[in-house]
């Protein structure tokens, strides 16, 4: 199992740390697997500094896709965007 550190903005940090937000949408530019630990370190984009707060979460699922593998036409994705829905 790997420990992976990533920045997270304050408005998202609170939701993840509290357990309300149970997903992360990230660019697929790093290797992550189920069972890894994601350490999210709060980063203030205004000051461009870490706040010192962090939270650790175990990765339970990784779904990867490319834009051409989605179910909708690329034009609709560009127009409307996509959303991720967290389920309990």
Biopython code that builds the backbone (N, CA, C, O; Angstrom):
import numpy as np
from Bio.PDB.StructureBuilder import StructureBuilder

atoms = [
    (1, "UNK", "N", (0.833, -1.182, 0.000)),
    (1, "UNK", "CA", (0.000, 0.000, 0.000)),
    (1, "UNK", "C", (0.883, 1.253, 0.000)),
    (1, "UNK", "O", (1.921, 1.308, 0.660)),
    (2, "UNK", "N", (0.443, 2.238, -0.750)),
    (2, "UNK", "CA", (1.204, 3.465, -0.930)),
    (2, "UNK", "C", (0.520, 4.626, -0.221)),
    (2, "UNK", "O", (-0.708, 4.672, -0.136)),
    (3, "UNK", "N", (1.313, 5.561, 0.285)),
    (3, "UNK", "CA", (0.798, 6.810, 0.849)),
    (3, "UNK", "C", (1.034, 7.900, -0.193)),
    (3, "UNK", "O", (2.163, 8.117, -0.633)),
    (4, "UNK", "N", (-0.035, 8.576, -0.580)),
    (4, "UNK", "CA", (0.034, 9.599, -1.626)),
    (4, "UNK", "C", (-0.413, 10.928, -1.024)),
    (4, "UNK", "O", (-1.483, 11.004, -0.421)),
    (5, "UNK", "N", (0.393, 11.970, -1.182)),
    (5, "UNK", "CA", (0.068, 13.293, -0.665)),
    (5, "UNK", "C", (-0.389, 14.190, -1.808)),
    (5, "UNK", "O", (0.240, 14.246, -2.865)),
    (6, "UNK", "N", (-1.498, 14.893, -1.575)),
    (6, "UNK", "CA", (-2.042, 15.812, -2.570)),
    (6, "UNK", "C", (-2.578, 17.067, -1.885)),
    (6, "UNK", "O", (-3.005, 17.029, -0.731)),
    (7, "UNK", "N", (-2.546, 18.166, -2.612)),
    (7, "UNK", "CA", (-3.129, 19.417, -2.127)),
    (7, "UNK", "C", (-4.649, 19.350, -2.242)),
    (7, "UNK", "O", (-5.191, 18.658, -3.104)),
    (8, "UNK", "N", (-5.323, 20.079, -1.359)),
    (8, "UNK", "CA", (-6.772, 20.222, -1.453)),
    (8, "UNK", "C", (-7.143, 21.622, -0.958)),
    (8, "UNK", "O", (-6.634, 22.076, 0.067)),
    (9, "UNK", "N", (-8.012, 22.292, -1.675)),
    (9, "UNK", "CA", (-8.415, 23.655, -1.308)),
    (9, "UNK", "C", (-9.310, 23.633, -0.074)),
    (9, "UNK", "O", (-9.990, 22.638, 0.176)),
    (10, "UNK", "N", (-9.320, 24.719, 0.702)),
    (10, "UNK", "CA", (-10.058, 24.767, 1.969)),
    (10, "UNK", "C", (-11.529, 24.383, 1.877)),
    (10, "UNK", "O", (-12.027, 23.663, 2.743)),
    (11, "UNK", "N", (-12.230, 24.842, 0.859)),
    (11, "UNK", "CA", (-13.670, 24.537, 0.781)),
    (11, "UNK", "C", (-13.937, 23.049, 0.581)),
    (11, "UNK", "O", (-14.995, 22.557, 0.974)),
    (12, "UNK", "N", (-13.014, 22.338, -0.013)),
    (12, "UNK", "CA", (-13.171, 20.894, -0.190)),
    (12, "UNK", "C", (-12.603, 20.129, 0.998)),
    (12, "UNK", "O", (-13.096, 19.056, 1.348)),
    (13, "UNK", "N", (-11.568, 20.684, 1.615)),
    (13, "UNK", "CA", (-10.951, 20.028, 2.769)),
    (13, "UNK", "C", (-11.988, 19.782, 3.864)),
    (13, "UNK", "O", (-12.089, 18.674, 4.391)),
    (14, "UNK", "N", (-12.746, 20.803, 4.200)),
    (14, "UNK", "CA", (-13.746, 20.682, 5.275)),
    (14, "UNK", "C", (-14.719, 19.542, 5.016)),
    (14, "UNK", "O", (-15.024, 18.759, 5.916)),
    (15, "UNK", "N", (-15.206, 19.451, 3.783)),
    (15, "UNK", "CA", (-16.193, 18.417, 3.454)),
    (15, "UNK", "C", (-15.588, 17.019, 3.519)),
    (15, "UNK", "O", (-16.256, 16.078, 3.948)),
    (16, "UNK", "N", (-14.329, 16.870, 3.099)),
    (16, "UNK", "CA", (-13.675, 15.556, 3.160)),
    (16, "UNK", "C", (-13.347, 15.191, 4.603)),
    (16, "UNK", "O", (-13.620, 14.075, 5.044)),
    (17, "UNK", "N", (-12.763, 16.131, 5.332)),
    (17, "UNK", "CA", (-12.351, 15.863, 6.715)),
    (17, "UNK", "C", (-13.539, 15.474, 7.596)),
    (17, "UNK", "O", (-13.411, 14.626, 8.479)),
    (18, "UNK", "N", (-14.696, 16.099, 7.351)),
    (18, "UNK", "CA", (-15.887, 15.808, 8.154)),
    (18, "UNK", "C", (-16.554, 14.491, 7.761)),
    (18, "UNK", "O", (-17.383, 13.964, 8.503)),
    (19, "UNK", "N", (-16.187, 13.960, 6.590)),
    (19, "UNK", "CA", (-16.802, 12.722, 6.116)),
    (19, "UNK", "C", (-17.987, 12.948, 5.207)),
    (19, "UNK", "O", (-18.556, 11.987, 4.690)),
    (20, "UNK", "N", (-18.376, 14.201, 4.998)),
    (20, "UNK", "CA", (-19.526, 14.505, 4.137)),
    (20, "UNK", "C", (-19.210, 14.191, 2.672)),
    (20, "UNK", "O", (-20.030, 13.605, 1.965)),
    (21, "UNK", "N", (-18.026, 14.580, 2.229)),
    (21, "UNK", "CA", (-17.600, 14.349, 0.840)),
    (21, "UNK", "C", (-16.764, 13.071, 0.818)),
    (21, "UNK", "O", (-15.698, 13.005, 1.429)),
    (22, "UNK", "N", (-17.257, 12.065, 0.111)),
    (22, "UNK", "CA", (-16.613, 10.753, 0.120)),
    (22, "UNK", "C", (-16.073, 10.380, -1.254)),
    (22, "UNK", "O", (-16.103, 9.214, -1.649)),
    (23, "UNK", "N", (-15.586, 11.370, -1.969)),
    (23, "UNK", "CA", (-15.010, 11.136, -3.282)),
    (23, "UNK", "C", (-14.000, 12.230, -3.579)),
    (23, "UNK", "O", (-14.018, 13.289, -2.952)),
    (24, "UNK", "N", (-13.131, 11.976, -4.526)),
    (24, "UNK", "CA", (-12.192, 12.983, -5.027)),
    (24, "UNK", "C", (-12.181, 12.881, -6.541)),
    (24, "UNK", "O", (-12.068, 11.786, -7.092)),
    (25, "UNK", "N", (-12.295, 13.996, -7.206)),
    (25, "UNK", "CA", (-12.159, 14.069, -8.652)),
    (25, "UNK", "C", (-10.774, 14.630, -8.922)),
    (25, "UNK", "O", (-10.493, 15.776, -8.571)),
    (26, "UNK", "N", (-9.914, 13.849, -9.535)),
    (26, "UNK", "CA", (-8.520, 14.238, -9.741)),
    (26, "UNK", "C", (-8.089, 13.937, -11.160)),
    (26, "UNK", "O", (-8.583, 13.002, -11.788)),
    (27, "UNK", "N", (-7.162, 14.739, -11.658)),
    (27, "UNK", "CA", (-6.523, 14.460, -12.927)),
    (27, "UNK", "C", (-5.760, 13.145, -12.788)),
    (27, "UNK", "O", (-5.113, 12.911, -11.767)),
    (28, "UNK", "N", (-5.829, 12.305, -13.785)),
    (28, "UNK", "CA", (-5.176, 11.000, -13.735)),
    (28, "UNK", "C", (-3.685, 11.156, -14.066)),
    (28, "UNK", "O", (-3.197, 10.627, -15.065)),
    (29, "UNK", "N", (-2.980, 11.890, -13.209)),
    (29, "UNK", "CA", (-1.550, 12.136, -13.438)),
    (29, "UNK", "C", (-0.672, 11.494, -12.362)),
    (29, "UNK", "O", (0.505, 11.831, -12.233)),
    (30, "UNK", "N", (-1.247, 10.569, -11.591)),
    (30, "UNK", "CA", (-0.492, 9.831, -10.589)),
    (30, "UNK", "C", (-1.101, 8.442, -10.437)),
    (30, "UNK", "O", (-2.263, 8.221, -10.778)),
    (31, "UNK", "N", (-0.316, 7.524, -9.931)),
    (31, "UNK", "CA", (-0.735, 6.137, -9.773)),
    (31, "UNK", "C", (-1.404, 5.960, -8.419)),
    (31, "UNK", "O", (-0.800, 6.270, -7.393)),
    (32, "UNK", "N", (-2.611, 5.478, -8.395)),
    (32, "UNK", "CA", (-3.344, 5.241, -7.149)),
    (32, "UNK", "C", (-4.139, 3.948, -7.279)),
    (32, "UNK", "O", (-4.673, 3.637, -8.344)),
    (33, "UNK", "N", (-4.210, 3.205, -6.186)),
    (33, "UNK", "CA", (-4.897, 1.910, -6.190)),
    (33, "UNK", "C", (-5.748, 1.767, -4.936)),
    (33, "UNK", "O", (-5.527, 2.447, -3.934)),
    (34, "UNK", "N", (-6.720, 0.872, -5.014)),
    (34, "UNK", "CA", (-7.530, 0.554, -3.848)),
    (34, "UNK", "C", (-6.608, 0.088, -2.728)),
    (34, "UNK", "O", (-5.690, -0.698, -2.961)),
    (35, "UNK", "N", (-6.850, 0.572, -1.520)),
    (35, "UNK", "CA", (-6.035, 0.224, -0.365)),
    (35, "UNK", "C", (-4.954, 1.247, -0.057)),
    (35, "UNK", "O", (-4.416, 1.262, 1.050)),
    (36, "UNK", "N", (-4.625, 2.108, -1.028)),
    (36, "UNK", "CA", (-3.656, 3.172, -0.776)),
    (36, "UNK", "C", (-4.238, 4.181, 0.205)),
    (36, "UNK", "O", (-5.449, 4.221, 0.427)),
    (37, "UNK", "N", (-3.370, 4.990, 0.785)),
    (37, "UNK", "CA", (-3.809, 6.068, 1.674)),
    (37, "UNK", "C", (-3.576, 7.398, 0.973)),
    (37, "UNK", "O", (-2.472, 7.686, 0.511)),
    (38, "UNK", "N", (-4.622, 8.198, 0.900)),
    (38, "UNK", "CA", (-4.537, 9.524, 0.304)),
    (38, "UNK", "C", (-4.466, 10.539, 1.441)),
    (38, "UNK", "O", (-5.404, 10.667, 2.229)),
    (39, "UNK", "N", (-3.358, 11.252, 1.520)),
    (39, "UNK", "CA", (-3.187, 12.304, 2.515)),
    (39, "UNK", "C", (-3.482, 13.615, 1.822)),
    (39, "UNK", "O", (-2.745, 14.039, 0.931)),
    (40, "UNK", "N", (-4.560, 14.253, 2.233)),
    (40, "UNK", "CA", (-4.972, 15.519, 1.630)),
    (40, "UNK", "C", (-4.536, 16.653, 2.546)),
    (40, "UNK", "O", (-4.981, 16.759, 3.689)),
    (41, "UNK", "N", (-3.650, 17.503, 2.016)),
    (41, "UNK", "CA", (-3.096, 18.619, 2.783)),
    (41, "UNK", "C", (-3.747, 19.913, 2.306)),
    (41, "UNK", "O", (-3.689, 20.264, 1.127)),
    (42, "UNK", "N", (-4.361, 20.605, 3.245)),
    (42, "UNK", "CA", (-5.084, 21.832, 2.899)),
    (42, "UNK", "C", (-4.120, 22.881, 2.339)),
    (42, "UNK", "O", (-3.086, 23.178, 2.937)),
    (43, "UNK", "N", (-4.477, 23.428, 1.193)),
    (43, "UNK", "CA", (-3.669, 24.404, 0.460)),
    (43, "UNK", "C", (-4.525, 25.627, 0.185)),
    (43, "UNK", "O", (-5.615, 25.513, -0.374)),
    (44, "UNK", "N", (-4.042, 26.779, 0.572)),
    (44, "UNK", "CA", (-4.776, 28.013, 0.323)),
    (44, "UNK", "C", (-4.300, 28.610, -0.999)),
    (44, "UNK", "O", (-3.159, 29.060, -1.097)),
    (45, "UNK", "N", (-5.167, 28.619, -2.023)),
    (45, "UNK", "CA", (-4.746, 29.131, -3.331)),
    (45, "UNK", "C", (-4.502, 30.647, -3.330)),
    (45, "UNK", "O", (-3.810, 31.164, -4.207)),
    (46, "UNK", "N", (-5.062, 31.347, -2.361)),
    (46, "UNK", "CA", (-4.848, 32.800, -2.282)),
    (46, "UNK", "C", (-3.439, 33.125, -1.792)),
    (46, "UNK", "O", (-2.763, 33.990, -2.348)),
    (47, "UNK", "N", (-3.005, 32.423, -0.744)),
    (47, "UNK", "CA", (-1.673, 32.678, -0.181)),
    (47, "UNK", "C", (-0.605, 31.782, -0.808)),
    (47, "UNK", "O", (0.594, 32.000, -0.636)),
    (48, "UNK", "N", (-1.075, 30.765, -1.542)),
    (48, "UNK", "CA", (-0.186, 29.775, -2.152)),
    (48, "UNK", "C", (0.694, 29.086, -1.103)),
    (48, "UNK", "O", (1.892, 28.877, -1.298)),
    (49, "UNK", "N", (0.040, 28.742, 0.026)),
    (49, "UNK", "CA", (0.741, 28.069, 1.113)),
    (49, "UNK", "C", (-0.156, 26.991, 1.725)),
    (49, "UNK", "O", (-1.383, 27.066, 1.660)),
    (50, "UNK", "N", (0.491, 25.992, 2.318)),
    (50, "UNK", "CA", (-0.245, 24.991, 3.084)),
    (50, "UNK", "C", (-0.708, 25.622, 4.389)),
    (50, "UNK", "O", (-0.022, 26.474, 4.953)),
    (51, "UNK", "N", (-1.882, 25.198, 4.868)),
    (51, "UNK", "CA", (-2.414, 25.731, 6.129)),
    (51, "UNK", "C", (-1.907, 24.940, 7.337)),
    (51, "UNK", "O", (-1.981, 25.417, 8.469)),
    (52, "UNK", "N", (-1.396, 23.738, 7.094)),
    (52, "UNK", "CA", (-0.951, 22.883, 8.193)),
    (52, "UNK", "C", (-1.955, 21.800, 8.537)),
    (52, "UNK", "O", (-1.636, 20.868, 9.277)),
    (53, "UNK", "N", (-3.171, 21.915, 8.005)),
    (53, "UNK", "CA", (-4.179, 20.885, 8.276)),
    (53, "UNK", "C", (-4.102, 19.798, 7.205)),
    (53, "UNK", "O", (-3.843, 20.073, 6.034)),
    (54, "UNK", "N", (-4.333, 18.560, 7.638)),
    (54, "UNK", "CA", (-4.372, 17.455, 6.690)),
    (54, "UNK", "C", (-5.305, 16.378, 7.198)),
    (54, "UNK", "O", (-5.613, 16.304, 8.387)),
    (55, "UNK", "N", (-5.746, 15.548, 6.276)),
    (55, "UNK", "CA", (-6.609, 14.430, 6.615)),
    (55, "UNK", "C", (-6.171, 13.235, 5.787)),
    (55, "UNK", "O", (-5.754, 13.383, 4.638)),
    (56, "UNK", "N", (-6.270, 12.051, 6.375)),
    (56, "UNK", "CA", (-5.896, 10.821, 5.683)),
    (56, "UNK", "C", (-7.142, 9.991, 5.420)),
    (56, "UNK", "O", (-7.985, 9.813, 6.300)),
    (57, "UNK", "N", (-7.244, 9.488, 4.197)),
    (57, "UNK", "CA", (-8.376, 8.649, 3.812)),
    (57, "UNK", "C", (-7.860, 7.438, 3.053)),
    (57, "UNK", "O", (-6.948, 7.544, 2.233)),
    (58, "UNK", "N", (-8.454, 6.291, 3.335)),
    (58, "UNK", "CA", (-8.101, 5.070, 2.604)),
    (58, "UNK", "C", (-8.869, 5.043, 1.288)),
    (58, "UNK", "O", (-10.061, 5.347, 1.258)),
    (59, "UNK", "N", (-8.202, 4.686, 0.220)),
    (59, "UNK", "CA", (-8.822, 4.606, -1.098)),
    (59, "UNK", "C", (-9.596, 3.290, -1.191)),
    (59, "UNK", "O", (-9.013, 2.215, -1.050)),
    (60, "UNK", "N", (-10.904, 3.373, -1.426)),
    (60, "UNK", "CA", (-11.724, 2.169, -1.504)),
    (60, "UNK", "C", (-12.101, 1.819, -2.941)),
    (60, "UNK", "O", (-12.466, 0.677, -3.220)),
    (61, "UNK", "N", (-12.017, 2.777, -3.847)),
    (61, "UNK", "CA", (-12.371, 2.519, -5.252)),
    (61, "UNK", "C", (-11.682, 3.559, -6.125)),
    (61, "UNK", "O", (-11.593, 4.729, -5.751)),
    (62, "UNK", "N", (-11.197, 3.136, -7.283)),
    (62, "UNK", "CA", (-10.609, 4.048, -8.261)),
    (62, "UNK", "C", (-11.280, 3.780, -9.598)),
    (62, "UNK", "O", (-11.199, 2.673, -10.129)),
    (63, "UNK", "N", (-11.932, 4.779, -10.133)),
    (63, "UNK", "CA", (-12.525, 4.686, -11.468)),
    (63, "UNK", "C", (-11.781, 5.645, -12.377)),
    (63, "UNK", "O", (-11.672, 6.832, -12.070)),
    (64, "UNK", "N", (-11.275, 5.152, -13.478)),
    (64, "UNK", "CA", (-10.521, 5.995, -14.408)),
    (64, "UNK", "C", (-11.226, 5.986, -15.753)),
    (64, "UNK", "O", (-11.745, 4.956, -16.182)),
    (65, "UNK", "N", (-11.243, 7.125, -16.410)),
    (65, "UNK", "CA", (-11.843, 7.195, -17.729)),
    (65, "UNK", "C", (-11.221, 8.349, -18.510)),
    (65, "UNK", "O", (-10.647, 9.278, -17.942)),
    (66, "UNK", "N", (-11.355, 8.257, -19.811)),
    (66, "UNK", "CA", (-10.949, 9.342, -20.703)),
    (66, "UNK", "C", (-12.214, 9.915, -21.321)),
    (66, "UNK", "O", (-13.248, 9.249, -21.368)),
    (67, "UNK", "N", (-12.129, 11.123, -21.785)),
    (67, "UNK", "CA", (-13.320, 11.815, -22.275)),
    (67, "UNK", "C", (-14.021, 11.037, -23.391)),
    (67, "UNK", "O", (-15.248, 11.069, -23.486)),
    (68, "UNK", "N", (-13.261, 10.342, -24.232)),
    (68, "UNK", "CA", (-13.887, 9.595, -25.326)),
    (68, "UNK", "C", (-14.492, 8.270, -24.862)),
    (68, "UNK", "O", (-15.114, 7.563, -25.656)),
    (69, "UNK", "N", (-14.314, 7.926, -23.575)),
    (69, "UNK", "CA", (-14.893, 6.700, -23.036)),
    (69, "UNK", "C", (-16.181, 6.967, -22.263)),
    (69, "UNK", "O", (-16.794, 6.042, -21.730)),
    (70, "UNK", "N", (-16.585, 8.225, -22.203)),
    (70, "UNK", "CA", (-17.814, 8.558, -21.488)),
    (70, "UNK", "C", (-19.026, 8.212, -22.343)),
    (70, "UNK", "O", (-18.896, 7.941, -23.537)),
    (71, "UNK", "N", (-20.180, 8.221, -21.738)),
    (71, "UNK", "CA", (-21.408, 7.783, -22.388)),
    (71, "UNK", "C", (-22.060, 8.855, -23.254)),
    (71, "UNK", "O", (-22.996, 8.570, -24.000)),
    (72, "UNK", "N", (-21.570, 10.074, -23.156)),
    (72, "UNK", "CA", (-22.225, 11.191, -23.820)),
    (72, "UNK", "C", (-21.339, 11.778, -24.904)),
    (72, "UNK", "O", (-20.118, 11.630, -24.860)),
    (73, "UNK", "N", (-21.946, 12.442, -25.875)),
    (73, "UNK", "CA", (-21.143, 13.084, -26.926)),
    (73, "UNK", "C", (-20.231, 14.168, -26.328)),
    (73, "UNK", "O", (-20.615, 14.869, -25.391)),
    (74, "UNK", "N", (-19.030, 14.290, -26.882)),
    (74, "UNK", "CA", (-18.051, 15.256, -26.388)),
    (74, "UNK", "C", (-18.607, 16.684, -26.375)),
    (74, "UNK", "O", (-18.299, 17.464, -25.474)),
    (75, "UNK", "N", (-19.430, 17.025, -27.381)),
    (75, "UNK", "CA", (-20.005, 18.375, -27.437)),
    (75, "UNK", "C", (-20.885, 18.654, -26.207)),
    (75, "UNK", "O", (-20.852, 19.752, -25.651)),
    (76, "UNK", "N", (-21.667, 17.653, -25.790)),
    (76, "UNK", "CA", (-22.526, 17.828, -24.617)),
    (76, "UNK", "C", (-21.692, 17.938, -23.341)),
    (76, "UNK", "O", (-22.028, 18.711, -22.443)),
    (77, "UNK", "N", (-20.619, 17.175, -23.259)),
    (77, "UNK", "CA", (-19.742, 17.242, -22.087)),
    (77, "UNK", "C", (-19.129, 18.634, -21.986)),
    (77, "UNK", "O", (-19.087, 19.223, -20.905)),
    (78, "UNK", "N", (-18.654, 19.158, -23.115)),
    (78, "UNK", "CA", (-18.062, 20.504, -23.117)),
    (78, "UNK", "C", (-19.090, 21.561, -22.745)),
    (78, "UNK", "O", (-18.768, 22.519, -22.041)),
    (79, "UNK", "N", (-20.323, 21.398, -23.208)),
    (79, "UNK", "CA", (-21.380, 22.372, -22.933)),
    (79, "UNK", "C", (-21.877, 22.295, -21.487)),
    (79, "UNK", "O", (-22.024, 23.320, -20.821)),
    (80, "UNK", "N", (-22.133, 21.080, -21.009)),
    (80, "UNK", "CA", (-22.804, 20.902, -19.720)),
    (80, "UNK", "C", (-21.885, 20.462, -18.590)),
    (80, "UNK", "O", (-22.218, 20.633, -17.418)),
    (81, "UNK", "N", (-20.715, 19.890, -18.936)),
    (81, "UNK", "CA", (-19.841, 19.343, -17.911)),
    (81, "UNK", "C", (-20.338, 18.006, -17.416)),
    (81, "UNK", "O", (-21.318, 17.475, -17.937)),
    (82, "UNK", "N", (-19.683, 17.464, -16.430)),
    (82, "UNK", "CA", (-20.090, 16.204, -15.824)),
    (82, "UNK", "C", (-20.181, 16.415, -14.307)),
    (82, "UNK", "O", (-19.617, 17.368, -13.771)),
    (83, "UNK", "N", (-20.873, 15.544, -13.647)),
    (83, "UNK", "CA", (-20.976, 15.604, -12.194)),
    (83, "UNK", "C", (-20.720, 14.226, -11.620)),
    (83, "UNK", "O", (-20.981, 13.206, -12.258)),
    (84, "UNK", "N", (-20.209, 14.217, -10.416)),
    (84, "UNK", "CA", (-19.996, 12.968, -9.700)),
    (84, "UNK", "C", (-20.973, 12.964, -8.533)),
    (84, "UNK", "O", (-21.090, 13.951, -7.806)),
    (85, "UNK", "N", (-21.660, 11.869, -8.363)),
    (85, "UNK", "CA", (-22.663, 11.760, -7.322)),
    (85, "UNK", "C", (-22.180, 10.735, -6.302)),
    (85, "UNK", "O", (-21.879, 9.595, -6.657)),
    (86, "UNK", "N", (-22.106, 11.135, -5.052)),
    (86, "UNK", "CA", (-21.686, 10.240, -3.990)),
    (86, "UNK", "C", (-22.919, 9.554, -3.400)),
    (86, "UNK", "O", (-23.916, 10.213, -3.105)),
    (87, "UNK", "N", (-22.852, 8.264, -3.233)),
    (87, "UNK", "CA", (-23.979, 7.489, -2.714)),
    (87, "UNK", "C", (-23.647, 6.859, -1.372)),
    (87, "UNK", "O", (-22.498, 6.493, -1.123)),
    (88, "UNK", "N", (-24.632, 6.731, -0.519)),
    (88, "UNK", "CA", (-24.438, 6.056, 0.770)),
    (88, "UNK", "C", (-25.403, 4.905, 0.873)),
    (88, "UNK", "O", (-25.414, 4.196, 1.880)),
]
sb = StructureBuilder()
sb.init_structure("model")
sb.init_model(0)
sb.init_chain("A")
sb.init_seg("    ")
for serial, (resi, resn, name, xyz) in enumerate(atoms, 1):
    if name == "N":
        sb.init_residue(resn, " ", resi, " ")
    sb.init_atom(name, np.array(xyz, "f"), 0.0, 1.0, " ", f" {name:<3s}", serial, name[0])
structure = sb.get_structure()
